[in-house]
Amino acid sequence: MDKAEYIRAELEKGGVSLSPVQAEKLAKFYDFLVEYNKNVNLTAVTEFEEAAAKHFADSIIPFADLDISSGERFIDIGTGAGFPSLPLLIYRPDLKATLLEALEKRCVFLRKACALLEIDAEIVHGRAEDFAKTARERYDFATARAVAALPVLSEYCLPYVKPGGKFFALKSVNEDIAPAKEAIRLLGGKLTEIRDYNITNGDSRRLFIIEKISHTSPKYPRNPAMIKKKPL
């Protein structure tokens, strides 16, 4: 079984059907990522089967059953090596995306990956607290697959979401909603659902679905020092 066939079978285990073209693109992405990673530190997950589960399945499965209309615009905060945004755009090429990344060397990688994979996405080199000044409440949804605690992640992400839109936070099953409830309220959000699921290697994940019900005060997001010193 070649890489594309393996990826297609792997996603099928998670209830996701990929076309042969989509599976080939993900295989091509894997090869490019691993080769590029030899010179630029992008990911610690480079073994193929592990990457198929932790990078590709984990970027697509949580979105597969969500009510996301064709043509919706989203932002991926702290894109890093392109997860979840690039696999999601291969699966849902109808979506319009902004990939926000603070490190220029990763932005260079993302631009090259998008060109290779024929993905039309906006790549922005910048920090979440700065780009929000010009892109406030522009997006139908925001997402992030980050290690930051949910109160911090919400402050970075919710200001980008227009009222009526959503923030999809991809987290571990150890993440508790309780510390984030007040932050979400202050930022104009409302938790609507928590979904626990497994990716294809059996690892457990948790998806927080937060709806934007009112405008976010322009004082958010604050600067990183203040966020770290005094989380919402």
Contacts in CASP RR format, 6 or more apart in sequence:
PFRMAT RR
TARGET T0000
AUTHOR 0000-0000-0000
METHOD contacts of the structure
MODEL  1
MDKAEYIRAELEKGGVSLSPVQAEKLAKFYDFLVEYNKNVNLTAVTEFEE
AAAKHFADSIIPFADLDISSGERFIDIGTGAGFPSLPLLIYRPDLKATLL
EALEKRCVFLRKACALLEIDAEIVHGRAEDFAKTARERYDFATARAVAAL
PVLSEYCLPYVKPGGKFFALKSVNEDIAPAKEAIRLLGGKLTEIRDYNIT
NGDSRRLFIIEKISHTSPKYPRNPAMIKKKPL
1 9 0 8 1.000
2 27 0 8 1.000
3 27 0 8 1.000
3 30 0 8 1.000
3 31 0 8 1.000
3 48 0 8 1.000
4 20 0 8 1.000
4 23 0 8 1.000
4 24 0 8 1.000
4 26 0 8 1.000
4 27 0 8 1.000
5 23 0 8 1.000
6 48 0 8 1.000
6 49 0 8 1.000
6 52 0 8 1.000
7 18 0 8 1.000
7 23 0 8 1.000
7 26 0 8 1.000
7 27 0 8 1.000
7 30 0 8 1.000
7 52 0 8 1.000
7 56 0 8 1.000
8 18 0 8 1.000
8 20 0 8 1.000
8 23 0 8 1.000
10 49 0 8 1.000
10 52 0 8 1.000
10 53 0 8 1.000
10 56 0 8 1.000
10 57 0 8 1.000
10 200 0 8 1.000
11 17 0 8 1.000
11 18 0 8 1.000
11 23 0 8 1.000
11 56 0 8 1.000
11 57 0 8 1.000
11 60 0 8 1.000
11 61 0 8 1.000
11 200 0 8 1.000
12 18 0 8 1.000
13 200 0 8 1.000
14 57 0 8 1.000
14 61 0 8 1.000
14 199 0 8 1.000
14 200 0 8 1.000
15 61 0 8 1.000
15 64 0 8 1.000
16 57 0 8 1.000
16 60 0 8 1.000
16 61 0 8 1.000
16 64 0 8 1.000
16 91 0 8 1.000
18 26 0 8 1.000
18 91 0 8 1.000
22 90 0 8 1.000
22 91 0 8 1.000
25 90 0 8 1.000
25 117 0 8 1.000
25 118 0 8 1.000
26 56 0 8 1.000
26 87 0 8 1.000
26 90 0 8 1.000
28 116 0 8 1.000
28 117 0 8 1.000
29 86 0 8 1.000
29 87 0 8 1.000
29 90 0 8 1.000
29 113 0 8 1.000
29 116 0 8 1.000
29 117 0 8 1.000
30 48 0 8 1.000
30 51 0 8 1.000
30 52 0 8 1.000
30 55 0 8 1.000
30 56 0 8 1.000
32 112 0 8 1.000
32 113 0 8 1.000
32 116 0 8 1.000
33 42 0 8 1.000
33 43 0 8 1.000
33 46 0 8 1.000
33 51 0 8 1.000
33 55 0 8 1.000
33 81 0 8 1.000
33 113 0 8 1.000
34 46 0 8 1.000
34 51 0 8 1.000
36 42 0 8 1.000
36 109 0 8 1.000
36 112 0 8 1.000
37 43 0 8 1.000
37 46 0 8 1.000
37 81 0 8 1.000
40 105 0 8 1.000
40 106 0 8 1.000
40 109 0 8 1.000
42 80 0 8 1.000
42 81 0 8 1.000
42 106 0 8 1.000
42 109 0 8 1.000
43 51 0 8 1.000
43 55 0 8 1.000
43 81 0 8 1.000
45 51 0 8 1.000
45 54 0 8 1.000
45 55 0 8 1.000
49 201 0 8 1.000
50 201 0 8 1.000
52 200 0 8 1.000
53 199 0 8 1.000
53 200 0 8 1.000
53 201 0 8 1.000
53 202 0 8 1.000
53 203 0 8 1.000
54 199 0 8 1.000
54 201 0 8 1.000
54 203 0 8 1.000
55 81 0 8 1.000
55 83 0 8 1.000
55 87 0 8 1.000
56 87 0 8 1.000
57 199 0 8 1.000
57 200 0 8 1.000
57 201 0 8 1.000
58 83 0 8 1.000
58 84 0 8 1.000
58 145 0 8 1.000
58 170 0 8 1.000
58 199 0 8 1.000
58 203 0 8 1.000
58 205 0 8 1.000
59 83 0 8 1.000
59 84 0 8 1.000
59 85 0 8 1.000
59 86 0 8 1.000
59 87 0 8 1.000
59 88 0 8 1.000
59 145 0 8 1.000
60 84 0 8 1.000
60 87 0 8 1.000
60 88 0 8 1.000
60 91 0 8 1.000
61 197 0 8 1.000
61 199 0 8 1.000
61 200 0 8 1.000
62 84 0 8 1.000
62 168 0 8 1.000
62 170 0 8 1.000
62 195 0 8 1.000
62 197 0 8 1.000
62 205 0 8 1.000
62 207 0 8 1.000
63 84 0 8 1.000
63 88 0 8 1.000
63 91 0 8 1.000
63 92 0 8 1.000
63 168 0 8 1.000
64 91 0 8 1.000
66 168 0 8 1.000
66 209 0 8 1.000
68 92 0 8 1.000
68 95 0 8 1.000
68 140 0 8 1.000
68 141 0 8 1.000
69 140 0 8 1.000
70 94 0 8 1.000
70 95 0 8 1.000
71 94 0 8 1.000
71 95 0 8 1.000
71 96 0 8 1.000
72 95 0 8 1.000
72 96 0 8 1.000
72 140 0 8 1.000
72 141 0 8 1.000
73 95 0 8 1.000
73 96 0 8 1.000
73 97 0 8 1.000
73 98 0 8 1.000
73 138 0 8 1.000
73 139 0 8 1.000
73 140 0 8 1.000
74 85 0 8 1.000
74 95 0 8 1.000
74 96 0 8 1.000
74 97 0 8 1.000
74 98 0 8 1.000
74 139 0 8 1.000
74 140 0 8 1.000
74 141 0 8 1.000
74 142 0 8 1.000
74 143 0 8 1.000
75 97 0 8 1.000
75 98 0 8 1.000
75 99 0 8 1.000
75 100 0 8 1.000
75 135 0 8 1.000
75 138 0 8 1.000
75 139 0 8 1.000
75 142 0 8 1.000
75 143 0 8 1.000
75 157 0 8 1.000
75 160 0 8 1.000
76 82 0 8 1.000
76 84 0 8 1.000
76 85 0 8 1.000
76 97 0 8 1.000
76 98 0 8 1.000
76 99 0 8 1.000
76 100 0 8 1.000
76 142 0 8 1.000
76 143 0 8 1.000
76 144 0 8 1.000
77 100 0 8 1.000
77 128 0 8 1.000
77 142 0 8 1.000
77 143 0 8 1.000
77 144 0 8 1.000
77 146 0 8 1.000
77 153 0 8 1.000
77 156 0 8 1.000
77 157 0 8 1.000
77 160 0 8 1.000
78 100 0 8 1.000
78 101 0 8 1.000
78 102 0 8 1.000
78 128 0 8 1.000
78 144 0 8 1.000
78 146 0 8 1.000
79 85 0 8 1.000
79 99 0 8 1.000
79 100 0 8 1.000
79 101 0 8 1.000
79 106 0 8 1.000
79 110 0 8 1.000
80 101 0 8 1.000
80 103 0 8 1.000
80 106 0 8 1.000
80 110 0 8 1.000
81 106 0 8 1.000
81 109 0 8 1.000
82 99 0 8 1.000
82 110 0 8 1.000
82 113 0 8 1.000
83 145 0 8 1.000
84 143 0 8 1.000
84 145 0 8 1.000
84 170 0 8 1.000
85 97 0 8 1.000
85 99 0 8 1.000
85 121 0 8 1.000
85 143 0 8 1.000
86 99 0 8 1.000
86 110 0 8 1.000
86 113 0 8 1.000
86 114 0 8 1.000
86 117 0 8 1.000
86 119 0 8 1.000
86 121 0 8 1.000
88 95 0 8 1.000
88 97 0 8 1.000
89 95 0 8 1.000
89 97 0 8 1.000
89 119 0 8 1.000
89 121 0 8 1.000
90 117 0 8 1.000
90 119 0 8 1.000
93 119 0 8 1.000
96 121 0 8 1.000
97 121 0 8 1.000
97 122 0 8 1.000
98 121 0 8 1.000
98 122 0 8 1.000
98 124 0 8 1.000
98 135 0 8 1.000
98 139 0 8 1.000
99 110 0 8 1.000
99 121 0 8 1.000
99 122 0 8 1.000
99 123 0 8 1.000
99 124 0 8 1.000
100 124 0 8 1.000
100 126 0 8 1.000
100 128 0 8 1.000
100 131 0 8 1.000
101 107 0 8 1.000
101 110 0 8 1.000
101 123 0 8 1.000
101 124 0 8 1.000
101 125 0 8 1.000
101 126 0 8 1.000
102 125 0 8 1.000
102 126 0 8 1.000
102 127 0 8 1.000
103 125 0 8 1.000
104 125 0 8 1.000
107 123 0 8 1.000
107 124 0 8 1.000
107 125 0 8 1.000
110 121 0 8 1.000
110 123 0 8 1.000
111 123 0 8 1.000
113 119 0 8 1.000
114 120 0 8 1.000
114 121 0 8 1.000
114 123 0 8 1.000
124 131 0 8 1.000
127 224 0 8 1.000
128 156 0 8 1.000
128 157 0 8 1.000
128 221 0 8 1.000
129 156 0 8 1.000
129 221 0 8 1.000
129 222 0 8 1.000
129 223 0 8 1.000
129 224 0 8 1.000
129 227 0 8 1.000
132 159 0 8 1.000
132 160 0 8 1.000
132 221 0 8 1.000
135 160 0 8 1.000
136 159 0 8 1.000
136 160 0 8 1.000
136 216 0 8 1.000
136 218 0 8 1.000
137 159 0 8 1.000
137 160 0 8 1.000
137 161 0 8 1.000
137 162 0 8 1.000
137 163 0 8 1.000
137 212 0 8 1.000
137 215 0 8 1.000
137 216 0 8 1.000
138 160 0 8 1.000
138 162 0 8 1.000
139 160 0 8 1.000
139 161 0 8 1.000
139 162 0 8 1.000
139 165 0 8 1.000
140 161 0 8 1.000
140 162 0 8 1.000
140 165 0 8 1.000
140 166 0 8 1.000
141 161 0 8 1.000
141 165 0 8 1.000
141 166 0 8 1.000
141 167 0 8 1.000
141 168 0 8 1.000
142 157 0 8 1.000
142 158 0 8 1.000
142 160 0 8 1.000
142 161 0 8 1.000
142 166 0 8 1.000
142 167 0 8 1.000
142 168 0 8 1.000
143 157 0 8 1.000
143 167 0 8 1.000
143 168 0 8 1.000
143 169 0 8 1.000
143 170 0 8 1.000
144 153 0 8 1.000
144 156 0 8 1.000
144 157 0 8 1.000
144 169 0 8 1.000
144 170 0 8 1.000
145 170 0 8 1.000
146 153 0 8 1.000
148 156 0 8 1.000
149 175 0 8 1.000
149 179 0 8 1.000
149 180 0 8 1.000
149 231 0 8 1.000
150 169 0 8 1.000
150 171 0 8 1.000
150 175 0 8 1.000
150 177 0 8 1.000
150 179 0 8 1.000
150 180 0 8 1.000
150 183 0 8 1.000
150 208 0 8 1.000
151 179 0 8 1.000
151 180 0 8 1.000
151 182 0 8 1.000
151 183 0 8 1.000
151 231 0 8 1.000
151 232 0 8 1.000
152 227 0 8 1.000
152 228 0 8 1.000
152 231 0 8 1.000
153 169 0 8 1.000
154 167 0 8 1.000
154 169 0 8 1.000
154 180 0 8 1.000
154 183 0 8 1.000
154 184 0 8 1.000
154 187 0 8 1.000
154 210 0 8 1.000
154 232 0 8 1.000
155 183 0 8 1.000
155 187 0 8 1.000
155 220 0 8 1.000
155 221 0 8 1.000
155 222 0 8 1.000
155 227 0 8 1.000
155 231 0 8 1.000
155 232 0 8 1.000
156 221 0 8 1.000
156 227 0 8 1.000
157 167 0 8 1.000
157 169 0 8 1.000
158 167 0 8 1.000
158 184 0 8 1.000
158 187 0 8 1.000
158 188 0 8 1.000
158 189 0 8 1.000
158 210 0 8 1.000
158 212 0 8 1.000
158 216 0 8 1.000
158 220 0 8 1.000
159 187 0 8 1.000
159 216 0 8 1.000
159 220 0 8 1.000
159 221 0 8 1.000
161 167 0 8 1.000
161 212 0 8 1.000
162 212 0 8 1.000
163 212 0 8 1.000
163 213 0 8 1.000
163 214 0 8 1.000
163 215 0 8 1.000
164 211 0 8 1.000
164 212 0 8 1.000
164 213 0 8 1.000
165 211 0 8 1.000
165 212 0 8 1.000
166 192 0 8 1.000
166 209 0 8 1.000
166 210 0 8 1.000
166 211 0 8 1.000
166 212 0 8 1.000
167 189 0 8 1.000
167 208 0 8 1.000
167 209 0 8 1.000
167 210 0 8 1.000
167 212 0 8 1.000
168 207 0 8 1.000
168 208 0 8 1.000
168 209 0 8 1.000
168 210 0 8 1.000
169 207 0 8 1.000
169 208 0 8 1.000
169 210 0 8 1.000
170 205 0 8 1.000
170 207 0 8 1.000
171 205 0 8 1.000
171 206 0 8 1.000
171 207 0 8 1.000
171 208 0 8 1.000
172 204 0 8 1.000
172 205 0 8 1.000
172 206 0 8 1.000
173 196 0 8 1.000
173 204 0 8 1.000
173 205 0 8 1.000
173 206 0 8 1.000
175 206 0 8 1.000
175 208 0 8 1.000
177 191 0 8 1.000
177 194 0 8 1.000
177 208 0 8 1.000
180 208 0 8 1.000
181 191 0 8 1.000
182 232 0 8 1.000
183 231 0 8 1.000
183 232 0 8 1.000
184 190 0 8 1.000
184 191 0 8 1.000
184 210 0 8 1.000
186 217 0 8 1.000
186 220 0 8 1.000
186 232 0 8 1.000
187 216 0 8 1.000
187 217 0 8 1.000
187 220 0 8 1.000
187 232 0 8 1.000
188 212 0 8 1.000
188 213 0 8 1.000
188 214 0 8 1.000
188 215 0 8 1.000
188 216 0 8 1.000
189 210 0 8 1.000
189 211 0 8 1.000
189 212 0 8 1.000
189 213 0 8 1.000
189 214 0 8 1.000
190 210 0 8 1.000
190 211 0 8 1.000
190 213 0 8 1.000
191 208 0 8 1.000
191 209 0 8 1.000
191 210 0 8 1.000
191 211 0 8 1.000
192 209 0 8 1.000
192 210 0 8 1.000
192 211 0 8 1.000
193 207 0 8 1.000
193 208 0 8 1.000
193 209 0 8 1.000
194 206 0 8 1.000
194 207 0 8 1.000
194 208 0 8 1.000
194 209 0 8 1.000
195 206 0 8 1.000
195 207 0 8 1.000
195 209 0 8 1.000
196 204 0 8 1.000
196 205 0 8 1.000
196 206 0 8 1.000
196 207 0 8 1.000
197 204 0 8 1.000
197 205 0 8 1.000
197 206 0 8 1.000
197 207 0 8 1.000
198 204 0 8 1.000
198 205 0 8 1.000
199 205 0 8 1.000
221 227 0 8 1.000
END
